[in-house]
Amino acid sequence: YIPKSTVEVSKKDAEKVLKLINLIDDHDDVQNVYSNVEISEDILQEVG
């Protein structure tokens, strides 16, 4: 899945989004998780 439009998020929102994506992905019934969130490399390294 390649989104046509993306949404850049702040560090605070990136933490929330990544937590939500991980929770959804850990669910047994979920096979794939897609997102149009764009998180900068700097924020990804900080959030880790």
Sequence and secondary structure as in RCSB ss.txt:
>XXXX:A:sequence
YIPKSTVEVSKKDAEKVLKLINLIDDHDDVQNVYSNVEISEDILQEVG
>XXXX:A:secstr
   SS EE  HHHHHHHHHHHHHHHHSTT       EE  HHHHHHH 
